[in-house]
Amino acid sequence: MENCENFAGLRVLTKAPPIADDTLETESPMARRRSSSGTLQRALVRIVPGGLRTLARLSRPRALALGRSVGRLGFRLASKARTSALRNVAFAFPELDPAARRALAIRCFEHWGAVTFDFLRCSRLDPAAVLELVTRIDGVKEHADPILASGRGIVAVGAHLGAIDLFGRFAAARGVKLTVVTRDPDDPEFRALVKDLRESGGYQTIDRQGGAALRKLVVALKQGEVVGILPDQNADDLFVPFFAAPAGVADGAAQLALRTGAAVVPAFCLRNDDDTYHIVVRPPILPDPEAPDKDAEIRRITEAFTREFEAVIRTAPEQYLWLHNRWKGAFEERNRSKWPSGHDFDVLKARWESGA
């Protein structure tokens, strides 16, 4: 989980809108965005604790229903996120008609509203209660447990899909030593609040921008622990096929695996129709330390787990974070040369820009 903005309910609140100002600029647009974001984050510091107390008084079905209502409201009011969701869905599923695309986008907002409220509620649950929410487990015994038993580390890669935080809580409840790579909020008080909410699940978090982050992750993996990374948002590292068009993917997971010998294991927590959860762990992708071309090996690993991401997303497309402008970087002219062969940049860019 990259940052607090990846929980969609908080995402809308922590993204600052552009500021219209005809006065002389005395600071950069980036500084103004950070300032506005910080203001909202400080407001959330005051709001969230009271919200947690309110959620604690609600039954879980009522809390999730409220989350879905907030999601539907977000679809109506958050025009930028709505536009991104509709464009992403149209691009990924060209076979759907406009009505079906809109319905899928609305379900996406509803899903993220529900799991955001569940994330907040779960901060007060003990490990046994977390485990009770998981009614189906696929691939853990076959693909993850043998690796952990061997003492080999695991780079657990996930997409922004399903219930991100609950997977970490599930792993911790089973006794797994897990460190999740995050991007922490700017405001110190809000940063502390989000860190407490996350780490109440029994796993550790580490800010990816921290100076000692890489060293700590390498040590954890060499000690046979698990490092969780979500590499599926805009990045300029690599562009690999995702729903038939290259998309930017961070290459840090593959680099960590190649450096430490850890296995890369795609892992997900999906929400079931009855609001229980389903853990999905896919077969490991093993790095080849003897590969003569390290860059090619990093690409191979990244392409492999991205294929797994797409396959699992297709089973529950409404649970993917389509609100994020997934292909934005892919169609920037400066990244054309990074595309893999076999994809027509101009044709795909025209289809992307048409929103169809």
C-alpha positions in Angstrom: 0.0 0.0 0.0 1.7 3.0 -1.2 0.2 5.8 0.8 -3.0 6.9 2.6 -4.3 8.1 -0.8 -4.6 4.5 -1.9 -7.6 4.1 0.4 -10.1 5.7 -1.9 -12.1 7.3 0.8 -9.0 9.1 2.0 -7.7 9.6 -1.5 -10.4 12.1 -2.5 -9.9 14.0 0.8 -6.1 14.2 0.6 -5.9 15.2 -3.1 -5.9 19.0 -3.3 -7.8 20.8 -6.1 -6.0 23.3 -8.2 -5.9 26.8 -6.7 -7.1 29.6 -9.0 -5.1 32.7 -8.2 -4.4 35.7 -10.3 -1.8 37.1 -7.9 1.9 36.9 -8.4 3.2 33.4 -7.7 5.7 33.3 -4.8 5.9 29.5 -4.6 5.8 26.6 -7.1 2.5 24.8 -8.0 3.9 21.7 -6.3 4.5 23.6 -3.1 0.9 25.0 -3.2 -0.5 21.4 -3.8 1.5 20.2 -0.8 0.3 23.0 1.3 -3.4 22.4 0.4 -2.9 18.7 0.9 -1.4 19.4 4.3 -4.4 21.5 5.3 -6.8 18.6 4.4 -4.6 16.1 6.2 -4.6 18.2 9.4 -8.4 18.4 9.2 -8.5 14.6 8.9 -6.5 14.3 12.1 -9.4 16.0 13.9 -12.1 14.0 12.0 -10.9 10.4 11.8 -10.8 9.6 15.5 -14.4 10.6 16.0 -15.3 8.7 12.8 -13.7 5.6 14.3 -15.8 5.9 17.4 -18.9 6.3 15.3 -18.1 3.3 13.1 -17.5 1.2 16.3 -21.1 1.8 17.3 -22.4 0.6 13.9 -22.9 -3.0 12.9 -20.5 -4.1 10.2 -23.3 -4.3 7.5 -24.5 -0.8 8.3 -20.9 0.5 8.2 -20.3 -1.1 4.8 -23.6 0.2 3.5 -22.6 3.7 4.6 -19.3 3.3 2.9 -21.0 2.3 -0.4 -23.2 5.4 -0.1 -20.1 7.5 0.4 -18.7 5.8 -2.7 -21.7 6.7 -4.8 -21.6 10.2 -3.6 -17.9 10.3 -4.6 -18.8 9.2 -8.1 -21.2 12.1 -8.4 -18.9 14.8 -6.8 -15.3 13.8 -7.6 -15.3 14.7 -11.2 -11.6 14.1 -11.8 -11.7 10.6 -10.2 -14.9 9.8 -12.1 -13.4 10.9 -15.4 -10.3 8.7 -14.8 -12.5 5.7 -13.8 -14.7 5.9 -16.9 -11.7 6.4 -19.2 -9.8 3.5 -17.7 -12.7 1.2 -17.8 -13.4 2.1 -21.4 -9.8 1.5 -22.4 -9.4 -1.8 -20.5 -12.8 -3.2 -21.6 -13.6 -1.9 -25.1 -16.2 -4.6 -25.5 -18.5 -3.0 -22.9 -21.1 -0.5 -24.0 -21.2 2.9 -22.3 -24.0 1.9 -19.9 -22.0 -1.2 -18.7 -18.8 0.9 -18.3 -20.7 3.4 -16.2 -22.2 0.7 -14.0 -18.7 -0.9 -13.5 -17.3 2.5 -12.6 -20.0 3.1 -10.0 -19.4 -0.3 -8.5 -15.8 0.6 -8.2 -16.5 3.7 -6.2 -18.9 1.7 -4.0 -16.3 -1.0 -3.4 -13.6 1.5 -2.3 -16.0 3.3 -0.1 -17.0 0.0 1.6 -13.4 -1.3 2.0 -12.2 2.1 3.3 -14.8 1.9 6.1 -13.9 -1.7 6.7 -10.2 -0.7 7.0 -11.1 1.9 9.6 -13.2 -0.6 11.5 -10.5 -3.3 11.3 -8.2 -1.1 13.3 -10.2 -2.2 16.4 -10.3 -5.9 15.6 -8.1 -8.5 17.2 -6.3 -11.1 15.0 -8.9 -13.8 15.5 -11.7 -11.5 14.3 -9.7 -10.6 11.2 -9.2 -14.3 10.4 -13.0 -14.9 10.7 -13.6 -12.4 7.9 -11.5 -14.5 5.5 -13.7 -17.4 4.3 -11.7 -18.6 1.4 -7.9 -19.1 0.9 -6.3 -20.1 -2.3 -2.6 -20.6 -2.8 -1.1 -19.8 0.6 -0.2 -23.4 1.5 0.9 -24.2 -2.0 2.9 -21.1 -2.9 3.8 -19.0 0.2 4.2 -21.4 3.1 6.9 -23.6 1.6 9.0 -20.5 0.7 8.7 -19.1 4.2 9.5 -22.5 5.7 12.7 -22.7 3.7 13.9 -19.4 5.1 13.8 -17.6 1.8 12.3 -14.1 1.8 9.2 -13.1 -0.2 8.5 -9.9 -2.1 4.7 -9.9 -2.0 3.5 -7.8 -4.9 -0.1 -6.7 -5.1 -2.2 -4.5 -7.2 -4.5 -1.8 -5.9 -7.3 -4.4 -5.8 -9.7 -5.7 -3.2 -9.0 -4.9 0.4 -5.3 -4.0 0.5 -4.9 -3.5 4.3 -6.8 -6.6 5.2 -4.2 -8.8 3.4 -1.5 -7.4 5.7 -3.7 -8.0 8.7 -4.4 -11.5 7.6 -0.7 -12.3 7.1 0.2 -10.8 10.5 -2.6 -12.8 12.2 -1.0 -16.0 10.8 2.3 -15.0 12.3 4.0 -13.7 9.2 6.7 -11.0 9.7 5.6 -8.5 7.2 6.9 -5.0 6.3 4.9 -3.0 3.9 6.4 -0.2 1.8 4.4 3.0 1.9 4.6 6.6 0.9 3.8 8.5 4.0 1.6 11.7 4.2 3.3 15.0 4.4 1.7 16.3 7.6 3.4 14.8 10.7 0.2 14.4 12.8 -1.7 12.8 9.9 1.4 10.6 9.1 1.4 9.3 12.7 -2.4 8.7 12.6 -2.2 6.7 9.4 0.9 4.7 10.6 -1.0 3.8 13.8 -4.0 2.7 11.9 -1.9 0.5 9.6 0.4 -0.9 12.2 -2.6 -1.8 14.5 -2.9 -4.7 12.1 0.3 -6.3 13.4 2.7 -5.5 10.5 5.3 -2.9 10.1 5.4 0.0 7.5 8.4 1.8 6.1 8.3 5.0 4.1 9.8 4.3 0.7 11.4 7.8 0.7 13.3 7.2 3.9 17.0 7.1 3.7 17.4 3.7 5.3 14.4 2.1 3.6 16.4 0.0 1.1 18.8 -1.3 3.6 16.0 -2.3 6.0 14.1 -4.1 3.2 17.2 -6.0 2.1 17.9 -7.1 5.7 14.2 -8.3 6.2 14.3 -10.3 3.0 17.6 -12.0 3.8 16.2 -12.9 7.2 13.4 -14.8 5.4 10.7 -12.2 6.1 8.0 -10.7 3.8 8.1 -7.3 2.1 4.9 -6.0 0.6 4.9 -3.7 -2.4 2.2 -2.3 -4.6 4.0 -1.4 -7.9 1.0 -0.8 -10.2 0.6 2.9 -10.2 2.1 5.5 -12.6 5.9 5.0 -12.8 8.5 5.7 -15.5 10.7 2.7 -14.6 9.2 0.1 -17.0 6.3 0.0 -19.4 4.8 -3.5 -19.7 1.6 -4.9 -21.2 -1.5 -4.4 -19.0 -4.9 -4.9 -20.6 -3.3 -4.9 -24.1 -1.4 -1.6 -23.7 1.9 -0.7 -22.0 1.5 0.8 -18.6 4.1 2.2 -16.2 5.2 -0.2 -13.4 7.7 0.4 -10.7 10.7 -2.0 -11.0 11.7 -1.9 -7.3 10.1 -5.3 -6.5 12.1 -7.0 -9.2 15.3 -5.3 -8.2 14.8 -6.3 -4.6 14.2 -9.9 -5.6 17.3 -10.0 -7.8 19.5 -8.4 -5.2 18.4 -10.7 -2.3 17.3 -13.9 -4.0 13.8 -13.5 -2.6 10.8 -15.0 -4.4 8.3 -12.6 -5.9 4.8 -13.7 -5.0 1.6 -12.0 -6.3 -0.9 -11.8 -3.5 -4.4 -10.3 -3.2 -7.4 -10.0 -0.8 -10.7 -9.9 -2.7 -14.0 -9.0 -1.3 -16.8 -11.7 -1.7 -20.4 -10.9 -2.5 -21.3 -11.4 1.2 -18.6 -9.0 2.3 -16.3 -11.7 3.6 -12.9 -11.9 2.0 -11.0 -14.3 -0.3 -7.1 -14.5 -0.2 -5.5 -15.3 -3.5 -1.8 -16.1 -3.7 -0.3 -16.9 -7.1 2.7 -19.1 -8.0 6.1 -17.6 -7.1 8.3 -15.9 -9.7 11.9 -16.8 -9.0 14.7 -14.5 -9.9 17.7 -15.8 -11.8 20.8 -14.5 -10.1 23.0 -15.8 -13.0 21.0 -14.0 -15.7 23.6 -12.3 -17.9 21.3 -9.3 -18.6 20.0 -7.9 -15.4 17.8 -5.3 -17.0 16.1 -8.1 -19.1 15.6 -10.2 -15.9 14.0 -7.3 -14.1 11.7 -6.8 -17.1 10.8 -10.5 -17.2 9.9 -10.5 -13.5 7.9 -7.3 -13.8 6.0 -8.5 -16.9 5.2 -11.8 -15.1 3.6 -10.3 -12.1 1.8 -7.7 -14.1 0.2 -10.6 -16.1 -1.0 -12.1 -12.8 -2.4 -8.7 -11.8 -4.5 -8.5 -14.9 -5.7 -12.1 -14.6 -6.9 -11.5 -11.1 -8.4 -8.1 -11.8 -10.5 -9.6 -14.6 -12.1 -11.9 -12.0 -13.3 -8.8 -10.0 -12.9 -5.7 -12.1 -15.0 -3.5 -9.9 -12.5 -4.0 -7.1 -9.6 -2.4 -9.0 -8.7 1.2 -8.3 -9.7 2.5 -11.7 -9.9 6.0 -10.1 -6.2 6.3 -10.6 -5.1 7.7 -14.0 -3.4 4.4 -14.9 -2.1 5.0 -18.4 -1.2 8.7 -18.0 2.5 8.3 -18.1 2.4 5.7 -20.8 1.2 8.1 -23.4 3.6 10.9 -22.6 5.9 11.5 -25.6 9.0 11.2 -23.4 8.2 7.6 -22.6 7.5 6.5 -26.2 11.0 5.0 -26.5 10.5 2.9 -23.4 7.6 1.0 -24.9 8.1 -2.8 -25.6 7.9 -3.8 -29.2 4.6 -4.9 -30.7 2.5 -2.0 -29.6 1.5 1.0 -31.7 2.0 4.1 -29.6 0.0 6.5 -31.9 -3.0 4.1 -32.4 -3.3 3.4 -28.7 -2.8 7.0 -27.7 -5.6 8.1 -30.0 -7.9 5.5 -28.5 -6.9 6.5 -25.0 -7.5 10.2 -25.8 -10.9 9.5 -27.3 -12.0 7.9 -24.1 -13.2 4.8 -26.0 
